[in-house]
Amino acid sequence: MSERPLAYRSEIVEPVLHSVAAGECCSLVGVSGVGKSNLLQQLQRPDVLQHYLRAQAQPLRLVVIDANFMADWTAWGFFEGLTEALLVALGADLPPAAYEALRKGHECVLATTANAALALRQCATTLAQLCAERRIVLLFDEFDPLFTQLSGSVLRNLRGLRDRFKYRLMYVTVSRQPLALLRDEDEWDAVEPFVELLSLRELSIGPLSVADAADEVSRFAARHQAEVAAALCQNIVAQSGGHPALLRALTQLALTHPESLDQSLKLHQLPTVQLECAKIWQQLTGDEQDDLLPVAHRQPFDPRLVRHLVLKGLLRDDAGTLTLFSPVLREYVMALGQPAGDGAAPPIWLDPARNTLHYYGSDVRSRLGPLEYRLLCYLWERPGQICEVADVAQGLHPGEPLDDLTRVRVLARRVAHRLKTMAPDKPVPLRIHRGNGYQLVVE
């Protein structure tokens, strides 16, 4: 498969490259399936760097940090993984003696597992040698889970490394949520110095442009030794709104069941398309879902409350009116909460007296632990109410001090994730309202 055009994703590639070339850090925010990995591949291409930066491109090296390749997400695991990634990506540029010295330093870190101080110092040594010859950009892909797990001390260390090497070391984070929404208020003092580096350059990874979207349809079809007619390609681009995952799902349908695309208002009900819509919907916070619903239904809403949805590319300006970027996604959102018909099972039904739980018609009680079930029972008894975190903690752990609410927050996120895995193509009725609490949406 040939490389994508140099102008692919120019609306985001160009400002990111010019920002890091100027020594700035960036935070990129995009919803599920929006093509973050393809974007990172584009950013690393030497010809793309040369195209946008000219003479500035040569000393700039971009390194992707894969959290899934780290031994663990402790301080030691993070800095060991970062050092290893730097050596693998840039070691070939070093003289043999210099590379061997850094390699032995990394082996020393590996031999003293859990020595966070040693791992940090070796990482700083590696960066000092690498930054002496080039400017380095660390690209943190899928940063959400890593950022929520890293301790405040690690984030302060990252800020310290940036301060030490100044404009020779830049960070670019790629996440589904703005970083400010990923940590609780009581942790903010510890993480703010790091977030401050990125907050001034927060950019959206929105849907593809019309030209890029059409090219992606052709590329996907070519992988299957097929072509898509121009009119059908135009319909796919329009219905998907340029969202790469929706594009692939619709293109697959066009290749296997082209007649299904004639029923545009029912596309959101087709399993593969419904699954992609559900992924987008479920990774939104409860507040974001609440803010998106009136826009989808063309009801009055406060424009100030949906700015973060515009940042993510979920909303776009259509002749002065904000609307969802994809007609298919809009139909999916509008269908949420509508009755499924006589006799249809409700999304969730609990009977605490009988210790039962049915989720989209399936008995899932055995798949939840006692405390997870108690959380759902607490919210079930307060249907539709946003329950404050402290109240939930008191309800689950009566009589215990409320000094640390972290375990309740972790519990709520875990339950929401488990419900999502039980029915991946369905909306999760447990909503997490950051800063407010938790809500169980029931019909």
PEBEL-V557750 format. One record per residue. N is the residue number from 0. PSI is psi in degrees with one decimal (999 if undefined). NEAR is the number of other C-alpha atoms within 12 Angstrom. D_CENTER is the distance of its C-alpha to the mean C-alpha in Angstrom with 1 decimal. Layout:
n=N psi=PSI near=NEAR d_center=D_CENTER
n=N psi=PSI near=NEAR d_center=D_CENTER
//
This chain:
n=0 psi=131.0 near=12 d_center=26.7
n=1 psi=158.4 near=12 d_center=27.2
n=2 psi=155.2 near=16 d_center=24.7
n=3 psi=157.9 near=24 d_center=23.0
n=4 psi=154.5 near=18 d_center=25.0
n=5 psi=-31.3 near=25 d_center=25.0
n=6 psi=2.1 near=24 d_center=23.9
n=7 psi=129.6 near=32 d_center=20.8
n=8 psi=31.9 near=37 d_center=18.0
n=9 psi=-29.2 near=27 d_center=20.6
n=10 psi=-20.7 near=23 d_center=19.3
n=11 psi=-34.4 near=33 d_center=16.4
n=12 psi=-46.1 near=34 d_center=18.0
n=13 psi=-51.5 near=25 d_center=21.1
n=14 psi=-32.9 near=27 d_center=20.0
n=15 psi=-48.1 near=42 d_center=17.7
n=16 psi=-39.9 near=42 d_center=20.7
n=17 psi=-32.3 near=28 d_center=23.2
n=18 psi=-48.8 near=29 d_center=21.3
n=19 psi=-31.7 near=38 d_center=21.2
n=20 psi=-28.7 near=34 d_center=24.7
n=21 psi=2.2 near=23 d_center=25.7
n=22 psi=14.6 near=28 d_center=24.4
n=23 psi=151.4 near=31 d_center=21.4
n=24 psi=156.2 near=39 d_center=18.0
n=25 psi=148.6 near=41 d_center=14.9
n=26 psi=119.8 near=43 d_center=11.5
n=27 psi=131.1 near=42 d_center=9.4
n=28 psi=127.7 near=43 d_center=7.0
n=29 psi=147.9 near=42 d_center=6.1
n=30 psi=173.1 near=41 d_center=5.8
n=31 psi=136.3 near=34 d_center=6.0
n=32 psi=13.3 near=34 d_center=8.9
n=33 psi=0.3 near=39 d_center=9.3
n=34 psi=38.1 near=36 d_center=10.6
n=35 psi=-38.7 near=36 d_center=8.8
n=36 psi=-42.2 near=24 d_center=11.2
n=37 psi=-36.6 near=23 d_center=14.1
n=38 psi=-43.9 near=39 d_center=13.5
n=39 psi=-38.8 near=34 d_center=13.7
n=40 psi=-39.9 near=25 d_center=16.8
n=41 psi=-41.0 near=31 d_center=18.3
n=42 psi=-29.7 near=41 d_center=18.0
n=43 psi=-12.0 near=30 d_center=19.9
n=44 psi=127.5 near=27 d_center=22.7
n=45 psi=-38.5 near=22 d_center=26.0
n=46 psi=-29.8 near=20 d_center=27.3
n=47 psi=-42.7 near=33 d_center=24.4
n=48 psi=-43.9 near=32 d_center=24.9
n=49 psi=-37.4 near=23 d_center=28.6
n=50 psi=-42.2 near=25 d_center=28.1
n=51 psi=-28.9 near=31 d_center=26.3
n=52 psi=-13.3 near=25 d_center=27.7
n=53 psi=-120.3 near=17 d_center=31.1
n=54 psi=-23.0 near=12 d_center=32.9
n=55 psi=-13.2 near=23 d_center=30.0
n=56 psi=-32.1 near=28 d_center=28.1
n=57 psi=-49.2 near=22 d_center=30.3
n=58 psi=1.3 near=25 d_center=29.6
n=59 psi=122.3 near=38 d_center=25.8
n=60 psi=129.0 near=35 d_center=23.9
n=61 psi=130.9 near=37 d_center=20.2
n=62 psi=123.0 near=34 d_center=19.0
n=63 psi=131.0 near=38 d_center=15.7
n=64 psi=114.7 near=34 d_center=15.0
n=65 psi=108.8 near=30 d_center=13.8
n=66 psi=-28.7 near=31 d_center=13.1
n=67 psi=-14.4 near=20 d_center=14.3
n=68 psi=1.6 near=18 d_center=17.6
n=69 psi=146.0 near=21 d_center=18.4
n=70 psi=-43.2 near=20 d_center=21.3
n=71 psi=176.8 near=22 d_center=19.7
n=72 psi=28.0 near=27 d_center=17.6
n=73 psi=176.1 near=29 d_center=20.8
n=74 psi=-45.5 near=33 d_center=22.1
n=75 psi=-47.9 near=34 d_center=24.3
n=76 psi=-37.0 near=35 d_center=21.7
n=77 psi=-51.2 near=41 d_center=19.3
n=78 psi=-30.6 near=43 d_center=22.2
n=79 psi=-44.3 near=42 d_center=23.8
n=80 psi=-37.7 near=34 d_center=20.8
n=81 psi=-43.0 near=40 d_center=20.4
n=82 psi=-43.2 near=43 d_center=24.1
n=83 psi=-41.4 near=36 d_center=24.1
n=84 psi=-39.5 near=30 d_center=21.4
n=85 psi=-43.2 near=39 d_center=23.5
n=86 psi=-41.5 near=34 d_center=26.7
n=87 psi=-43.2 near=21 d_center=25.4
n=88 psi=-35.2 near=24 d_center=24.1
n=89 psi=-4.7 near=32 d_center=26.9
n=90 psi=-31.2 near=26 d_center=29.7
n=91 psi=-20.4 near=17 d_center=31.5
n=92 psi=-12.5 near=19 d_center=32.2
n=93 psi=152.2 near=24 d_center=34.1
n=94 psi=150.1 near=15 d_center=37.8
n=95 psi=-41.6 near=12 d_center=38.6
n=96 psi=-41.4 near=13 d_center=39.9
n=97 psi=-42.3 near=21 d_center=36.9
n=98 psi=-41.3 near=25 d_center=34.4
n=99 psi=-37.1 near=17 d_center=36.6
n=100 psi=-43.3 near=20 d_center=36.7
n=101 psi=-34.8 near=33 d_center=32.9
n=102 psi=-42.9 near=29 d_center=32.7
n=103 psi=-35.8 near=20 d_center=35.2
n=104 psi=-39.4 near=27 d_center=33.4
n=105 psi=-37.8 near=35 d_center=30.3
n=106 psi=-34.5 near=21 d_center=32.6
n=107 psi=-40.2 near=21 d_center=34.0
n=108 psi=-44.3 near=30 d_center=30.6
n=109 psi=-33.6 near=24 d_center=30.1
n=110 psi=-16.8 near=15 d_center=33.6
n=111 psi=64.4 near=17 d_center=32.9
n=112 psi=137.0 near=22 d_center=29.9
n=113 psi=5.9 near=22 d_center=28.5
n=114 psi=88.4 near=21 d_center=30.2
n=115 psi=-38.0 near=27 d_center=27.4
n=116 psi=-43.5 near=23 d_center=29.9
n=117 psi=-41.3 near=27 d_center=31.0
n=118 psi=-41.2 near=34 d_center=27.6
n=119 psi=-46.1 near=34 d_center=26.8
n=120 psi=-39.4 near=28 d_center=30.1
n=121 psi=-38.3 near=34 d_center=29.8
n=122 psi=-41.9 near=37 d_center=26.5
n=123 psi=-38.7 near=31 d_center=28.2
n=124 psi=-44.3 near=29 d_center=31.1
n=125 psi=-45.7 near=38 d_center=29.1
n=126 psi=-38.3 near=37 d_center=27.3
n=127 psi=-43.0 near=26 d_center=30.8
n=128 psi=-40.0 near=28 d_center=32.3
n=129 psi=-40.6 near=34 d_center=29.5
n=130 psi=-16.3 near=30 d_center=29.1
n=131 psi=-25.8 near=19 d_center=32.9
n=132 psi=-15.8 near=20 d_center=32.8
n=133 psi=164.1 near=26 d_center=29.5
n=134 psi=134.7 near=33 d_center=26.6
n=135 psi=135.9 near=39 d_center=23.4
n=136 psi=119.5 near=43 d_center=19.8
n=137 psi=118.5 near=40 d_center=17.3
n=138 psi=110.5 near=38 d_center=13.9
n=139 psi=101.6 near=35 d_center=11.3
n=140 psi=149.1 near=33 d_center=8.8
n=141 psi=58.0 near=32 d_center=5.8
n=142 psi=-15.9 near=33 d_center=7.2
n=143 psi=-59.9 near=29 d_center=6.0
n=144 psi=-35.3 near=23 d_center=8.7
n=145 psi=-44.1 near=32 d_center=11.0
n=146 psi=-36.7 near=35 d_center=11.2
n=147 psi=-24.3 near=30 d_center=12.0
n=148 psi=-29.7 near=26 d_center=14.6
n=149 psi=142.2 near=30 d_center=16.3
n=150 psi=160.0 near=26 d_center=19.5
n=151 psi=-31.6 near=27 d_center=20.5
n=152 psi=-37.8 near=26 d_center=23.1
n=153 psi=-42.7 near=31 d_center=20.7
n=154 psi=-36.0 near=33 d_center=18.9
n=155 psi=-36.8 near=25 d_center=22.4
n=156 psi=-41.0 near=29 d_center=23.4
n=157 psi=-40.0 near=38 d_center=20.7
n=158 psi=-39.5 near=27 d_center=22.1
n=159 psi=-39.5 near=20 d_center=25.5
n=160 psi=-41.6 near=32 d_center=25.0
n=161 psi=-43.5 near=32 d_center=23.8
n=162 psi=-33.9 near=20 d_center=26.9
n=163 psi=-43.7 near=18 d_center=29.1
n=164 psi=-1.1 near=27 d_center=28.2
n=165 psi=-128.4 near=26 d_center=27.6
n=166 psi=15.5 near=25 d_center=26.7
n=167 psi=-2.7 near=32 d_center=26.9
n=168 psi=117.6 near=40 d_center=23.5
n=169 psi=151.9 near=42 d_center=20.3
n=170 psi=140.4 near=46 d_center=16.6
n=171 psi=118.6 near=40 d_center=13.6
n=172 psi=143.2 near=44 d_center=10.2
n=173 psi=118.5 near=43 d_center=7.0
n=174 psi=163.4 near=38 d_center=4.0
n=175 psi=-26.4 near=42 d_center=2.4
n=176 psi=148.5 near=37 d_center=5.8
n=177 psi=141.1 near=35 d_center=8.9
n=178 psi=-32.8 near=37 d_center=10.2
n=179 psi=-20.4 near=30 d_center=13.3
n=180 psi=-4.1 near=30 d_center=11.8
n=181 psi=-10.9 near=32 d_center=10.6
n=182 psi=146.3 near=30 d_center=14.2
n=183 psi=160.6 near=29 d_center=17.4
n=184 psi=-35.1 near=18 d_center=20.2
n=185 psi=-7.2 near=16 d_center=22.5
n=186 psi=-1.8 near=25 d_center=20.4
n=187 psi=-36.4 near=22 d_center=20.1
n=188 psi=-33.7 near=19 d_center=23.3
n=189 psi=-32.2 near=23 d_center=22.0
n=190 psi=-15.1 near=32 d_center=18.6
n=191 psi=-40.5 near=26 d_center=19.8
n=192 psi=-36.3 near=25 d_center=21.5
n=193 psi=-46.7 near=36 d_center=18.5
n=194 psi=-32.4 near=33 d_center=16.3
n=195 psi=-31.8 near=26 d_center=19.4
n=196 psi=-31.8 near=32 d_center=19.1
n=197 psi=-16.6 near=32 d_center=16.0
n=198 psi=-24.8 near=24 d_center=16.5
n=199 psi=-11.8 near=15 d_center=19.2
n=200 psi=70.5 near=31 d_center=17.2
n=201 psi=117.2 near=32 d_center=13.9
n=202 psi=151.5 near=34 d_center=13.3
n=203 psi=135.2 near=39 d_center=11.6
n=204 psi=89.2 near=44 d_center=10.4
n=205 psi=-175.3 near=38 d_center=12.3
n=206 psi=164.4 near=43 d_center=14.1
n=207 psi=152.8 near=40 d_center=16.7
n=208 psi=166.3 near=27 d_center=20.1
n=209 psi=-43.0 near=25 d_center=23.0
n=210 psi=-45.2 near=24 d_center=24.4
n=211 psi=-37.7 near=30 d_center=21.3
n=212 psi=-43.9 near=37 d_center=20.6
n=213 psi=-38.8 near=34 d_center=24.2
n=214 psi=-37.9 near=33 d_center=24.1
n=215 psi=-37.7 near=42 d_center=21.2
n=216 psi=-45.7 near=42 d_center=23.3
n=217 psi=-40.3 near=33 d_center=26.2
n=218 psi=-42.7 near=27 d_center=24.4
n=219 psi=-43.3 near=29 d_center=23.2
n=220 psi=-38.6 near=27 d_center=26.7
n=221 psi=-32.3 near=18 d_center=28.3
n=222 psi=-23.2 near=18 d_center=26.6
n=223 psi=19.0 near=18 d_center=28.6
n=224 psi=47.4 near=12 d_center=31.7
n=225 psi=170.7 near=17 d_center=31.7
n=226 psi=155.3 near=24 d_center=31.5
n=227 psi=128.0 near=31 d_center=30.4
n=228 psi=150.4 near=18 d_center=32.9
n=229 psi=-43.9 near=15 d_center=32.2
n=230 psi=-40.1 near=16 d_center=32.5
n=231 psi=-38.3 near=27 d_center=30.2
n=232 psi=-42.7 near=36 d_center=27.6
n=233 psi=-39.6 near=28 d_center=27.9
n=234 psi=-41.7 near=31 d_center=27.3
n=235 psi=-45.9 near=44 d_center=24.2
n=236 psi=-44.0 near=40 d_center=22.7
n=237 psi=-46.3 near=31 d_center=23.8
n=238 psi=-37.8 near=37 d_center=22.6
n=239 psi=-20.0 near=45 d_center=19.1
n=240 psi=12.8 near=37 d_center=18.8
n=241 psi=7.6 near=44 d_center=17.6
n=242 psi=120.4 near=46 d_center=14.3
n=243 psi=-42.7 near=44 d_center=14.4
n=244 psi=-40.1 near=38 d_center=13.8
n=245 psi=-36.6 near=44 d_center=16.3
n=246 psi=-47.2 near=45 d_center=18.5
n=247 psi=-42.1 near=36 d_center=18.8
n=248 psi=-43.7 near=37 d_center=19.6
n=249 psi=-36.1 near=48 d_center=22.2
n=250 psi=-40.1 near=44 d_center=23.7
n=251 psi=-41.3 near=31 d_center=24.2
n=252 psi=-38.9 near=28 d_center=26.0
n=253 psi=-32.6 near=33 d_center=28.0
n=254 psi=-30.3 near=28 d_center=29.2
n=255 psi=-37.9 near=17 d_center=30.1
n=256 psi=69.0 near=16 d_center=30.9
n=257 psi=-25.4 near=22 d_center=31.4
n=258 psi=-23.5 near=14 d_center=33.3
n=259 psi=-25.1 near=25 d_center=30.3
n=260 psi=-7.6 near=33 d_center=28.9
n=261 psi=-19.9 near=18 d_center=32.0
n=262 psi=71.2 near=16 d_center=30.9
n=263 psi=-34.0 near=27 d_center=28.1
n=264 psi=-11.7 near=20 d_center=28.0
n=265 psi=7.3 near=22 d_center=27.5
n=266 psi=-34.4 near=37 d_center=24.8
n=267 psi=-13.1 near=35 d_center=22.2
n=268 psi=-12.4 near=28 d_center=24.5
n=269 psi=135.2 near=27 d_center=24.4
n=270 psi=-48.9 near=21 d_center=22.6
n=271 psi=-38.1 near=23 d_center=20.3
n=272 psi=-41.4 near=39 d_center=19.4
n=273 psi=-38.9 near=34 d_center=19.1
n=274 psi=-43.6 near=31 d_center=16.7
n=275 psi=-38.0 near=36 d_center=14.2
n=276 psi=-40.6 near=45 d_center=14.8
n=277 psi=-37.6 near=38 d_center=14.3
n=278 psi=-43.3 near=31 d_center=10.9
n=279 psi=-46.1 near=41 d_center=9.9
n=280 psi=-43.5 near=38 d_center=12.2
n=281 psi=-22.5 near=36 d_center=11.4
n=282 psi=3.6 near=33 d_center=7.8
n=283 psi=151.5 near=36 d_center=9.6
n=284 psi=166.5 near=35 d_center=11.8
n=285 psi=-40.1 near=32 d_center=15.5
n=286 psi=-41.6 near=28 d_center=16.4
n=287 psi=-40.4 near=31 d_center=14.2
n=288 psi=-43.9 near=33 d_center=15.7
n=289 psi=-37.3 near=26 d_center=19.1
n=290 psi=-30.4 near=31 d_center=18.7
n=291 psi=-31.4 near=39 d_center=17.8
n=292 psi=-49.7 near=32 d_center=20.6
n=293 psi=-30.8 near=23 d_center=23.6
n=294 psi=-43.5 near=32 d_center=22.2
n=295 psi=-38.4 near=32 d_center=22.0
n=296 psi=4.3 near=23 d_center=25.5
n=297 psi=44.0 near=18 d_center=26.8
n=298 psi=162.5 near=16 d_center=27.9
n=299 psi=142.3 near=15 d_center=28.4
n=300 psi=161.3 near=20 d_center=25.5
n=301 psi=112.9 near=14 d_center=25.1
n=302 psi=-27.6 near=22 d_center=23.5
n=303 psi=-25.5 near=11 d_center=22.6
n=304 psi=-12.0 near=20 d_center=20.3
n=305 psi=13.2 near=29 d_center=18.1
n=306 psi=-37.6 near=22 d_center=17.5
n=307 psi=-27.3 near=32 d_center=13.9
n=308 psi=-31.4 near=38 d_center=13.5
n=309 psi=-40.5 near=30 d_center=15.4
n=310 psi=-41.0 near=27 d_center=13.2
n=311 psi=-9.4 near=35 d_center=10.2
n=312 psi=8.0 near=36 d_center=12.9
n=313 psi=-28.6 near=45 d_center=13.4
n=314 psi=145.9 near=35 d_center=16.9
n=315 psi=158.3 near=29 d_center=19.4
n=316 psi=113.8 near=19 d_center=22.9
n=317 psi=95.7 near=11 d_center=25.4
n=318 psi=44.6 near=7 d_center=28.9
n=319 psi=-0.1 near=9 d_center=28.2
n=320 psi=130.4 near=17 d_center=26.5
n=321 psi=133.1 near=29 d_center=22.8
n=322 psi=160.9 near=30 d_center=21.7
n=323 psi=144.2 near=39 d_center=18.7
n=324 psi=-23.1 near=34 d_center=17.9
n=325 psi=125.0 near=40 d_center=18.8
n=326 psi=-36.5 near=33 d_center=22.0
n=327 psi=-46.1 near=41 d_center=20.8
n=328 psi=-38.0 near=43 d_center=17.9
n=329 psi=-43.1 near=35 d_center=20.4
n=330 psi=-37.7 near=31 d_center=22.8
n=331 psi=-46.8 near=37 d_center=20.4
n=332 psi=-41.1 near=34 d_center=19.6
n=333 psi=-28.8 near=28 d_center=23.4
n=334 psi=-14.3 near=25 d_center=24.3
n=335 psi=131.9 near=34 d_center=22.4
n=336 psi=-7.9 near=19 d_center=25.2
n=337 psi=142.7 near=16 d_center=28.0
n=338 psi=137.4 near=15 d_center=30.6
n=339 psi=-4.2 near=15 d_center=30.4
n=340 psi=164.8 near=9 d_center=34.2
n=341 psi=133.2 near=8 d_center=37.1
n=342 psi=-1.7 near=8 d_center=36.6
n=343 psi=142.9 near=13 d_center=32.9
n=344 psi=138.9 near=18 d_center=31.1
n=345 psi=160.7 near=26 d_center=29.0
n=346 psi=-44.5 near=32 d_center=25.4
n=347 psi=140.8 near=34 d_center=26.4
n=348 psi=119.5 near=31 d_center=29.9
n=349 psi=148.8 near=31 d_center=31.1
n=350 psi=87.5 near=20 d_center=34.6
n=351 psi=-33.7 near=20 d_center=34.8
n=352 psi=-35.2 near=10 d_center=38.6
n=353 psi=0.2 near=11 d_center=38.2
n=354 psi=46.6 near=20 d_center=35.0
n=355 psi=155.9 near=24 d_center=33.3
n=356 psi=119.5 near=31 d_center=29.9
n=357 psi=131.6 near=27 d_center=29.2
n=358 psi=112.9 near=33 d_center=25.8
n=359 psi=44.2 near=26 d_center=26.0
n=360 psi=-6.0 near=20 d_center=29.5
n=361 psi=140.6 near=20 d_center=28.9
n=362 psi=110.0 near=20 d_center=30.3
n=363 psi=12.1 near=24 d_center=27.5
n=364 psi=-39.5 near=29 d_center=29.3
n=365 psi=-12.2 near=15 d_center=29.8
n=366 psi=-0.6 near=20 d_center=26.1
n=367 psi=142.7 near=27 d_center=25.5
n=368 psi=168.2 near=18 d_center=27.1
n=369 psi=-45.1 near=19 d_center=29.7
n=370 psi=-36.5 near=24 d_center=27.6
n=371 psi=-41.5 near=31 d_center=24.6
n=372 psi=-39.7 near=32 d_center=27.3
n=373 psi=-36.6 near=30 d_center=28.9
n=374 psi=-46.7 near=38 d_center=25.8
n=375 psi=-37.8 near=44 d_center=25.6
n=376 psi=-41.8 near=31 d_center=29.4
n=377 psi=-45.8 near=33 d_center=29.2
n=378 psi=-33.3 near=37 d_center=26.9
n=379 psi=-35.6 near=29 d_center=28.9
n=380 psi=-5.4 near=24 d_center=32.0
n=381 psi=61.1 near=21 d_center=30.3
n=382 psi=128.6 near=23 d_center=28.9
n=383 psi=-9.7 near=20 d_center=26.7
n=384 psi=137.5 near=23 d_center=27.3
n=385 psi=109.6 near=28 d_center=24.6
n=386 psi=125.5 near=32 d_center=25.8
n=387 psi=150.1 near=25 d_center=25.4
n=388 psi=-43.1 near=34 d_center=24.0
n=389 psi=-38.7 near=26 d_center=27.4
n=390 psi=-40.9 near=26 d_center=29.2
n=391 psi=-43.0 near=35 d_center=27.1
n=392 psi=-42.8 near=32 d_center=27.7
n=393 psi=-36.5 near=21 d_center=31.4
n=394 psi=-35.1 near=25 d_center=31.5
n=395 psi=-31.6 near=28 d_center=30.1
n=396 psi=66.4 near=21 d_center=32.0
n=397 psi=136.9 near=12 d_center=35.1
n=398 psi=-11.3 near=10 d_center=37.2
n=399 psi=150.8 near=14 d_center=34.7
n=400 psi=151.4 near=14 d_center=33.8
n=401 psi=32.0 near=19 d_center=30.6
n=402 psi=-34.1 near=13 d_center=30.0
n=403 psi=112.8 near=18 d_center=26.7
n=404 psi=7.1 near=27 d_center=24.3
n=405 psi=-42.0 near=22 d_center=21.6
n=406 psi=-30.7 near=20 d_center=22.6
n=407 psi=-40.7 near=31 d_center=22.4
n=408 psi=-42.1 near=31 d_center=18.9
n=409 psi=-41.5 near=23 d_center=17.9
n=410 psi=-45.5 near=29 d_center=20.1
n=411 psi=-42.4 near=37 d_center=18.5
n=412 psi=-37.8 near=30 d_center=14.9
n=413 psi=-42.2 near=23 d_center=16.7
n=414 psi=-43.2 near=31 d_center=18.7
n=415 psi=-40.1 near=34 d_center=15.9
n=416 psi=-41.1 near=25 d_center=14.2
n=417 psi=-41.4 near=25 d_center=17.7
n=418 psi=-38.6 near=34 d_center=18.5
n=419 psi=-41.9 near=28 d_center=15.5
n=420 psi=-24.7 near=21 d_center=16.8
n=421 psi=-31.8 near=25 d_center=20.3
n=422 psi=75.8 near=26 d_center=19.7
n=423 psi=-21.9 near=26 d_center=16.5
n=424 psi=12.8 near=28 d_center=17.8
n=425 psi=151.4 near=36 d_center=18.8
n=426 psi=141.5 near=41 d_center=17.5
n=427 psi=123.6 near=38 d_center=17.3
n=428 psi=-12.0 near=37 d_center=20.1
n=429 psi=116.0 near=45 d_center=19.0
n=430 psi=137.5 near=38 d_center=17.2
n=431 psi=115.0 near=40 d_center=16.1
n=432 psi=102.5 near=29 d_center=17.3
n=433 psi=128.7 near=27 d_center=16.3
n=434 psi=-11.6 near=23 d_center=19.7
n=435 psi=-51.7 near=22 d_center=21.7
n=436 psi=-150.0 near=30 d_center=21.4
n=437 psi=149.3 near=39 d_center=20.9
n=438 psi=134.8 near=35 d_center=22.2
n=439 psi=112.1 near=34 d_center=23.2
n=440 psi=114.3 near=30 d_center=23.6
n=441 psi=151.5 near=29 d_center=26.7
n=442 psi=999 near=18 d_center=28.9
//
